[in-house]
């Protein structure tokens, strides 16, 4: 039982998975922010074109 507990405490796979999860979350937030700004720009461009038509 004690060996199993020591092995569990020394295992770093869970910490690595959490770090990868945090990185993925930050990347997805950056992508969402970029697409939101790009969407606003495209909307303004399409409105400008529609107004000129």
C-alpha positions as CSV (number, residue, x, y, z in Angstrom):
1,X,0.0,0.0,0.0
2,X,2.8,2.4,0.9
3,X,4.6,1.7,-2.4
4,X,1.5,2.5,-4.3
5,X,1.1,5.8,-2.5
6,X,4.7,6.8,-3.1
7,X,4.4,5.9,-6.8
8,X,1.3,8.0,-7.0
9,X,2.9,11.0,-5.4
10,X,5.9,10.8,-7.6
11,X,3.9,10.4,-10.8
12,X,4.0,13.6,-12.9
13,X,1.8,12.6,-15.7
14,X,-1.2,14.3,-14.2
15,X,0.6,17.6,-13.9
16,X,1.8,17.4,-17.5
17,X,-1.8,16.8,-18.6
18,X,-3.0,19.8,-16.6
19,X,-0.3,22.0,-18.2
20,X,-1.3,20.9,-21.7
21,X,-4.9,21.6,-20.8
22,X,-4.0,25.1,-19.7
23,X,-2.0,25.8,-22.8
24,X,-4.9,24.6,-25.0
25,X,-7.3,26.8,-23.2
26,X,-5.1,29.9,-23.6
27,X,-4.6,29.1,-27.3
28,X,-8.4,28.7,-27.8
29,X,-9.1,32.0,-26.1
30,X,-6.5,33.7,-28.3
31,X,-8.2,32.2,-31.4
32,X,-11.6,33.2,-30.3
33,X,-10.5,36.8,-29.7
34,X,-8.8,37.0,-33.1
35,X,-11.8,35.6,-34.9
36,X,-14.1,38.0,-33.1
37,X,-11.9,41.0,-34.2
38,X,-11.7,39.6,-37.8
39,X,-15.5,39.1,-37.8
40,X,-16.1,42.7,-36.9
41,X,-13.7,43.9,-39.7
42,X,-15.4,41.6,-42.3
43,X,-18.8,42.9,-41.2
44,X,-17.7,46.5,-41.7
45,X,-16.3,45.6,-45.1
46,X,-19.4,43.8,-46.3
47,X,-21.6,46.7,-45.0
48,X,-19.4,49.1,-47.0
49,X,-19.8,47.1,-50.2
50,X,-23.5,46.7,-49.7
51,X,-23.9,50.5,-49.2
52,X,-22.0,51.2,-52.4
53,X,-24.2,48.7,-54.3
